[in-house]
């Protein structure tokens, strides 16, 4: 599923969750190294664990971040 993040540089997050496991994460836009890194770390994780670890992370003065937005994308993909 494609999630449209809010309040961050990334324009889209492509996420797949199969049987409660995150199987795919691809960011469109954002800080390339950071988004590639977080994608590699999250793939293979239990979706609930990933959400718990990522939710609430902030980027500088912003109230959200790409990892925080990824937590919402994973949550949507689970539905």
Secondary structure as GFF3:
##gff-version 3
##sequence-region A 1 79
A	DSSP	beta_strand	2	3	.	.	.	ID=ss1
A	DSSP	beta_strand	12	18	.	.	.	ID=ss2
A	DSSP	beta_strand	21	28	.	.	.	ID=ss3
A	DSSP	alpha_helix	32	42	.	.	.	ID=ss4
A	DSSP	alpha_helix	47	54	.	.	.	ID=ss5
A	DSSP	alpha_helix	66	78	.	.	.	ID=ss6
###
